Amino acid sequence: MIGAPQIILIVVVLLLLFGGRKIPELMRGLGSGIKEFKNASKEDEAAPESDKKQ
């Protein structure tokens, strides 16, 4: 399990690597990537079986 000290260490390392201004931009990109992935998986589930076999 990840505890509070590990999370604090991860945040400090991220701040050192990317800086405070770059982190929100990285999180936005990560969020949009996850959103696109979910949309694509929903579209795949909605496709009829005949389309999946081709």
C-alpha positions, -999 to +999 in steps of 0.1 A: +000+000+000+011+035-007+011+057+024+014+094+029+052+095+031+055+078-003+030+102-019+049+132-005+081+118-019+066+112-053+053+148-054+087+162-044+104+142-071+079+154-097+084+190-087+122+186-090+120+169-124+093+190-141+089+222-121+057+237-107+045+252-140+049+221-161+029+197-138-006+211-145+001+208-183+012+172-178-019+164-158-042+179-184-025+158-211-029+127-190-066+135-183-074+140-220-056+108-229-076+088-204-108+105-217-100+096-253-092+060-243-125+056-225-144+071-255-126+047-278-134+017-256-171+027-255-172+030-293-157-004-296-183-020-273-211-003-292-199-017-325-220-046-338-205-081-338-203-082-376-180-051-376-156-067-351-150-098-372-138-079-402 
